[in-house]
Amino acid sequence: MPSISDCKCVLVIGSTAGIGRSLALAILDLPSQPTVIVCGRRKERLDELVASHNATGRLKSVTLDVLSERNALKSSIEDIINAYPDLDAILFSSGIQRAFDFTKPETVDLESLECELATNYTSIVRMITFFLPHLIKLGEQGRPTFLYTVSSGLSIIPAAGIAGYCATKSAIHSLSISLAVQLKEKNVHVVEIIPPLVESELHVFEGTTQRLSNFWLSLEEYTKVTMEGLVRGDPYVPAGMVVEQHKKFEEGKLEAAMKMYGQIKAMTGK
Ligand SMILES: NC(=O)c1ccc[n+]([C@@H]2O[C@H](COP(=O)([O-])OP(=O)(O)OC[C@H]3O[C@@H](n4cnc5c(N)ncnc54)[C@H](OP(=O)(O)O)[C@@H]3O)[C@@H](O)[C@H]2O)c1
């Protein structure tokens, strides 16, 4: 089973903090010694990360705002591919979270909701589309390549107070299944990372950090469990309480989507 251990060059989008930062450093430490490119908007954090963890010279950085206008985003991604032609895996960890109270619809800030949708979903589909020609080309040369999406346990059971966020994560979950099915024949492996509540800077409810910290998985523990799944080459990588939720509500879905794809192809010839 091809896995993260086969990757030569891994780009982690959204690695100035939290899950992305921690997974980027764990990937850097793999015995396979890949190049790791950390990426996000906050240049000072990227500089600090590279300065403090680059004894090997394999840690690189790129600044990127995933909300850049579509053509500018495409051009930034082409620049990354040109600078790192060995790039064979992209992990999409950029994300934001907002709370909306639909019992008081006048308070729902649609500007903010649409920004959340664009950050967590639209930008990811755009970037995947822009990276794919390169990945498919490598795949055709016999090199397995990888798209690592990051959804959430909340894509399975939503938390109503952050309805928009959960919907974006369900969209990523569904997209990940469809892309895994479509791209299998191209040697592009789509792996969905499905975190539970994890220590990070993401959470929006003011003043709850202290209480949340009683429930969340520490970054250290989360990273350890997730890296085990990535190294095994699992097609989806839940952790903590999401393992059970995934088993209960999602087991067999990927296989069913594979089957349906085959049936529809046989019926339509497409
Ligand atoms: N922590 C959890 O409990 C949890 C649970 C399930 C799923 N997740 C998912 O895990 C992923 C990582 O979340 P986290 O908890 O690690 O959050 P975090 O600590 O807040 O980190 C979010 C990352 O996203 C980047 N980002 C946000 N907007 C961006 C933009 N416009 N352009 C480029 N980068 C952007 C941030 O970098 P800059 O601000 O520097 O750009 C930062 O590196 C997210 O997709 C989140 O939905 C988290």
PDBQT file of the ligand as one rigid body, heavy atoms in Angstrom, charges set to zero:
ROOT
HETATM    1  N1  LIG A 301      -8.513  21.380  16.029  1.00  0.00    +0.000 N 
HETATM    2  C1  LIG A 301      -9.603  20.651  15.905  1.00  0.00    +0.000 C 
HETATM    3  O1  LIG A 301     -10.289  20.336  16.913  1.00  0.00    +0.000 OA
HETATM    4  C2  LIG A 301     -10.028  20.174  14.564  1.00  0.00    +0.000 A 
HETATM    5  C3  LIG A 301     -10.970  19.143  14.510  1.00  0.00    +0.000 A 
HETATM    6  C4  LIG A 301     -11.364  18.677  13.268  1.00  0.00    +0.000 A 
HETATM    7  C5  LIG A 301     -10.843  19.223  12.115  1.00  0.00    +0.000 A 
HETATM    8  N2  LIG A 301      -9.937  20.235  12.188  1.00  0.00    +0.000 N 
HETATM    9  C6  LIG A 301      -9.416  20.775  10.934  1.00  0.00    +0.000 C 
HETATM   10  O2  LIG A 301      -8.008  20.711  10.943  1.00  0.00    +0.000 OA
HETATM   11  C7  LIG A 301      -7.461  21.749  10.110  1.00  0.00    +0.000 C 
HETATM   12  C8  LIG A 301      -6.414  22.504  10.904  1.00  0.00    +0.000 C 
HETATM   13  O3  LIG A 301      -7.063  23.161  11.995  1.00  0.00    +0.000 OA
HETATM   14  P1  LIG A 301      -6.301  23.534  13.344  1.00  0.00    +0.000 P 
HETATM   15  O4  LIG A 301      -7.151  23.048  14.448  1.00  0.00    +0.000 OA
HETATM   16  O5  LIG A 301      -4.898  23.142  13.261  1.00  0.00    +0.000 OA
HETATM   17  O6  LIG A 301      -6.480  25.134  13.297  1.00  0.00    +0.000 OA
HETATM   18  P2  LIG A 301      -5.449  26.342  13.549  1.00  0.00    +0.000 P 
HETATM   19  O7  LIG A 301      -4.540  26.016  14.663  1.00  0.00    +0.000 OA
HETATM   20  O8  LIG A 301      -6.322  27.547  13.668  1.00  0.00    +0.000 OA
HETATM   21  O9  LIG A 301      -4.636  26.384  12.162  1.00  0.00    +0.000 OA
HETATM   22  C9  LIG A 301      -5.274  26.751  10.978  1.00  0.00    +0.000 C 
HETATM   23  C10 LIG A 301      -4.272  26.916   9.878  1.00  0.00    +0.000 C 
HETATM   24  O10 LIG A 301      -5.008  27.321   8.689  1.00  0.00    +0.000 OA
HETATM   25  C11 LIG A 301      -4.280  28.363   8.075  1.00  0.00    +0.000 C 
HETATM   26  N3  LIG A 301      -5.183  29.237   7.291  1.00  0.00    +0.000 N 
HETATM   27  C12 LIG A 301      -6.376  29.759   7.659  1.00  0.00    +0.000 A 
HETATM   28  N4  LIG A 301      -6.841  30.576   6.683  1.00  0.00    +0.000 NA
HETATM   29  C13 LIG A 301      -5.913  30.566   5.693  1.00  0.00    +0.000 A 
HETATM   30  C14 LIG A 301      -5.796  31.229   4.442  1.00  0.00    +0.000 A 
HETATM   31  N5  LIG A 301      -6.730  32.089   3.992  1.00  0.00    +0.000 N 
HETATM   32  N6  LIG A 301      -4.717  30.961   3.654  1.00  0.00    +0.000 NA
HETATM   33  C15 LIG A 301      -3.754  30.102   4.090  1.00  0.00    +0.000 A 
HETATM   34  N7  LIG A 301      -3.801  29.463   5.273  1.00  0.00    +0.000 NA
HETATM   35  C16 LIG A 301      -4.866  29.696   6.068  1.00  0.00    +0.000 A 
HETATM   36  C17 LIG A 301      -3.645  29.129   9.239  1.00  0.00    +0.000 C 
HETATM   37  O11 LIG A 301      -2.498  29.817   8.764  1.00  0.00    +0.000 OA
HETATM   38  P3  LIG A 301      -2.394  31.421   8.613  1.00  0.00    +0.000 P 
HETATM   39  O12 LIG A 301      -3.393  32.040   9.540  1.00  0.00    +0.000 OA
HETATM   40  O13 LIG A 301      -0.970  31.718   8.967  1.00  0.00    +0.000 OA
HETATM   41  O14 LIG A 301      -2.679  31.675   7.173  1.00  0.00    +0.000 OA
HETATM   42  C18 LIG A 301      -3.240  27.978  10.150  1.00  0.00    +0.000 C 
HETATM   43  O15 LIG A 301      -1.969  27.499   9.789  1.00  0.00    +0.000 OA
HETATM   44  C19 LIG A 301      -8.657  22.621   9.698  1.00  0.00    +0.000 C 
HETATM   45  O16 LIG A 301      -9.068  22.253   8.403  1.00  0.00    +0.000 OA
HETATM   46  C20 LIG A 301      -9.730  22.241  10.704  1.00  0.00    +0.000 C 
HETATM   47  O17 LIG A 301     -11.024  22.433  10.179  1.00  0.00    +0.000 OA
HETATM   48  C21 LIG A 301      -9.511  20.715  13.385  1.00  0.00    +0.000 A 
ENDROOT
TORSDOF 0
